[in-house]
Structure formats: C-alpha cells, structure tokens
C-alpha cells in the first residue's frame, strides 16, 4: 500500500496532513482487521485516542505511529520512512498558531481546513466574509463583539483576518464562491468611508475571479 502523499509534502498544511495520515492509518487498521480498542492497546492508549488520530484531530507522536505501523504489518522500510516523515510534517505548526491568544481551539482547526481547501463557498447574511474584508471594515466588525478589549488585542484580531486573506494571492489560490444578502451591502459598518472602501474592494475582488 502506498502513502497518500509523496514524502510528506507539507503544501497542504499540517491540518490537512494530519487528516490524510489519519485516514491512511484507519485504512491500514481496517485492512488487518484490528479494532480501535486493540490499536489503542498497541500504543498504550485508548480507543478514543485512536479515533482522534484517525480523524486528524491531534498531533502525532512518532513512536506511536511507528508502533501502529508495526501492529498493522507495515514492515517495508521505505513505506515506514515516508509515513513517519509525513507524521513529522503533520506536527509542524500553522501560521495561525502565533495568534493562539485570540483564537479558540475550534477555529484553529477551521483555519487549517481553510488553508488546505481548493474550493471555499460562503453564504453571508450579516457581514462581508472575512476573506474579503478590508482592514478598516474588519476592525469595525471585530469591535462589535469585543468593544472592551485592549487596543493591542483588536490589532491582533485584525492582523489575523488580514493574514487569512493571503491564501487568495498565493500561487495556487482556492476557488472562492460567495453569496451575500443585499442587507450586507446596505448595512453601514464602520461608517460611510469604511463602507465605500469595502464596496470598492469587493468590486476589485470580483474582477479577479
């Protein structure tokens, strides 16, 4: 059986790599007829830990992956080396981890999926989606929910949102589909000048699609 990616190519980001390796480990486990409970015993852990590994929800310990590969009968050295390299790459931290102080755990997982996506579809009824917000519009939206937060925290939240948008200008950007309710365009977030610049930014984004 071959690995899901060659030599652990990290281009998809750590979240995507964890999901790919987890799915591959599940296939290996099922192919040899082993239960999650028995697999957990192989790494001195539990059935729930195996479930989280296979879903790509946790980082990998290289020793655990090596023990699972042995238990699953993966003895060919090149195959083991590729999968262990993939595990190491999957443990790298995404760019968003430096914003951990303003990010809930669930949203870190979402950002990992967003970074690996090839198509993103969004339907918005209240605000312009974060991937298309200008910095001033983003600041106004963030202040609605964090009005009493320190100024430096607001700055970091705005920077995080702007950094998310880098996926749209990378070499292989995802295809972005957005449907916005008319109310989004009529709601004066941040004042007249902020909305004017935001609408101009949306027009430019439409030209790039």
C-alpha positions as CSV (number, residue, x, y, z in Angstrom):
1,X,0.0,0.0,0.0
2,X,1.4,3.4,-0.9
3,X,1.3,6.6,1.2
4,X,-1.3,9.3,0.5
5,X,1.3,11.9,-0.4
6,X,4.8,11.6,-1.6
7,X,7.5,12.2,1.1
8,X,5.1,14.1,3.4
9,X,4.8,17.1,1.1
10,X,3.6,19.9,3.6
11,X,2.0,22.1,0.9
12,X,-1.5,21.3,2.2
13,X,-0.7,22.5,5.7
14,X,-0.4,20.5,9.0
15,X,-4.2,20.1,9.4
16,X,-4.6,18.5,6.0
17,X,-1.6,16.3,6.5
18,X,-3.0,15.0,9.9
19,X,-6.3,14.2,8.2
20,X,-4.6,12.4,5.3
21,X,-2.3,10.4,7.6
22,X,-5.2,9.6,10.0
23,X,-7.3,8.3,7.1
24,X,-4.4,6.2,5.8
25,X,-3.9,4.7,9.3
26,X,-7.6,3.9,9.5
27,X,-7.3,2.0,6.2
28,X,-4.3,0.1,7.4
29,X,-6.1,-0.8,10.6
30,X,-9.2,-2.0,8.9
31,X,-7.2,-3.9,6.3
32,X,-5.7,-6.0,9.0
33,X,-9.0,-6.5,10.9
34,X,-7.9,-4.7,14.1
35,X,-10.4,-2.8,16.3
36,X,-9.7,0.7,17.5
37,X,-9.6,-0.7,21.1
38,X,-6.9,-3.2,20.1
39,X,-5.0,-0.5,18.2
40,X,-5.1,1.8,21.3
41,X,-3.6,-1.0,23.4
42,X,-0.7,-1.1,20.9
43,X,0.3,2.4,21.8
44,X,-0.6,2.2,25.5
45,X,-3.6,4.4,25.0
46,X,-7.4,4.2,24.4
47,X,-9.9,3.6,21.6
48,X,-10.8,7.3,21.8
49,X,-7.2,8.3,21.1
50,X,-7.1,6.1,18.0
51,X,-10.3,7.8,16.9
52,X,-8.8,11.2,17.3
53,X,-5.7,10.2,15.4
54,X,-7.7,8.8,12.5
55,X,-9.7,11.9,12.3
56,X,-6.6,14.1,12.3
57,X,-7.7,15.9,15.5
58,X,-4.5,15.5,17.4
59,X,-0.8,15.8,16.8
60,X,1.2,12.6,16.3
61,X,3.9,11.1,18.5
62,X,6.4,9.5,16.1
63,X,6.8,6.5,18.5
64,X,3.0,5.9,18.4
65,X,2.9,6.0,14.6
66,X,5.9,3.6,14.4
67,X,4.2,1.1,16.8
68,X,0.9,1.3,14.9
69,X,2.7,0.6,11.6
70,X,4.3,-2.5,13.2
71,X,1.0,-3.6,14.5
72,X,-0.6,-3.1,11.1
73,X,2.1,-5.2,9.4
74,X,3.8,-2.3,7.6
75,X,7.4,-3.6,7.5
76,X,8.7,-2.2,4.3
77,X,11.3,0.4,5.3
78,X,10.7,2.9,2.6
79,X,6.9,2.9,3.3
80,X,7.6,3.3,7.0
81,X,10.0,6.1,6.4
82,X,7.5,8.0,4.2
83,X,4.7,7.7,6.7
84,X,6.9,8.8,9.6
85,X,8.1,11.7,7.6
86,X,4.5,12.6,6.9
87,X,3.8,12.4,10.7
88,X,6.7,14.8,11.4
89,X,5.5,17.3,8.8
90,X,1.9,17.0,10.2
91,X,3.2,18.1,13.6
92,X,4.5,21.4,12.3
93,X,2.6,24.5,13.5
94,X,0.5,26.5,11.1
95,X,1.0,30.3,10.7
96,X,-2.1,30.9,12.8
97,X,-0.6,29.4,16.0
98,X,1.1,32.7,16.7
99,X,-2.4,34.1,17.2
100,X,-3.3,31.4,19.8
101,X,-4.0,34.0,22.4
102,X,-7.0,35.4,20.4
103,X,-8.1,32.1,18.7
104,X,-10.4,29.5,20.2
105,X,-9.2,25.9,19.6
106,X,-12.1,25.1,17.2
107,X,-11.3,28.0,15.0
108,X,-7.6,26.9,14.7
109,X,-8.9,23.6,13.2
110,X,-11.1,25.6,10.8
111,X,-8.1,27.7,9.7
112,X,-6.2,24.6,9.0
113,X,-9.0,23.3,6.7
114,X,-9.3,26.7,5.1
115,X,-5.6,26.8,4.3
116,X,-5.9,23.4,2.6
117,X,-9.1,24.0,0.7
118,X,-9.3,24.1,-3.1
119,X,-12.8,25.5,-3.1
120,X,-14.4,27.7,-0.5
121,X,-18.1,28.5,-0.6
122,X,-19.7,31.1,1.7
123,X,-23.2,32.5,2.2
124,X,-23.4,35.6,4.4
125,X,-26.5,37.5,5.6
126,X,-24.9,39.9,8.0
127,X,-21.3,40.9,7.1
128,X,-18.9,40.7,4.3
129,X,-17.0,37.4,4.7
130,X,-13.7,37.7,6.5
131,X,-11.7,36.6,3.4
132,X,-12.9,39.7,1.6
133,X,-12.9,42.3,4.3
134,X,-10.8,45.4,4.3
135,X,-8.7,46.1,7.4
136,X,-11.0,49.0,8.4
137,X,-14.2,47.0,7.9
138,X,-12.7,44.1,9.8
139,X,-11.8,46.3,12.7
140,X,-15.4,47.7,12.8
141,X,-16.9,44.2,12.8
142,X,-14.5,42.9,15.5
143,X,-15.2,45.9,17.7
144,X,-18.9,44.9,17.6
145,X,-18.1,41.8,19.5
146,X,-15.0,42.9,21.5
147,X,-15.8,46.5,22.3
148,X,-14.0,46.4,25.7
149,X,-10.9,44.5,24.5
150,X,-7.5,46.2,24.7
151,X,-6.3,48.0,21.6
152,X,-3.5,45.6,21.0
153,X,-5.9,42.6,21.1
154,X,-8.1,44.3,18.5
155,X,-5.0,44.9,16.3
156,X,-4.0,41.3,16.5
157,X,-7.5,40.1,15.6
158,X,-7.4,42.4,12.6
159,X,-3.9,41.2,11.6
160,X,-5.2,37.6,11.9
161,X,-8.0,38.3,9.5
162,X,-5.7,40.0,7.0
163,X,-3.3,37.1,7.2
164,X,-6.1,34.7,6.4
165,X,-6.6,36.5,3.1
166,X,-3.1,35.5,1.9
167,X,-4.5,32.3,0.6
168,X,-6.2,34.2,-2.1
169,X,-3.0,35.6,-3.5
170,X,-0.8,32.5,-3.2
171,X,0.4,30.6,-6.2
172,X,-2.5,28.1,-6.0
173,X,-5.4,30.0,-4.5
174,X,-8.7,28.3,-3.7
175,X,-11.7,29.0,-5.8
176,X,-13.9,31.3,-3.7
177,X,-17.7,31.4,-4.2
178,X,-19.5,34.0,-2.1
179,X,-23.3,34.8,-1.9
180,X,-24.2,37.8,0.2
181,X,-27.6,39.0,1.2
182,X,-28.4,42.6,-0.1
183,X,-28.5,43.7,3.6
184,X,-24.8,43.0,3.9
185,X,-24.1,45.7,1.3
186,X,-26.5,48.2,2.8
187,X,-25.5,47.8,6.4
188,X,-23.2,50.8,7.2
189,X,-20.5,49.0,9.2
190,X,-17.8,51.4,10.4
191,X,-19.3,54.5,8.7
192,X,-19.7,55.8,5.2
193,X,-16.0,55.9,4.2
194,X,-15.3,52.5,5.5
195,X,-18.2,51.0,3.6
196,X,-17.2,52.9,0.4
197,X,-13.7,51.4,0.5
198,X,-15.2,47.9,1.3
199,X,-17.5,48.0,-1.6
200,X,-14.6,49.1,-3.9
201,X,-12.6,46.2,-2.6
202,X,-15.5,43.8,-3.4
203,X,-15.6,45.2,-6.9
204,X,-11.9,44.6,-7.4
205,X,-12.2,41.1,-5.9
206,X,-15.0,40.3,-8.4
207,X,-12.7,41.4,-11.3
208,X,-10.0,38.9,-10.1
209,X,-12.4,35.9,-10.2
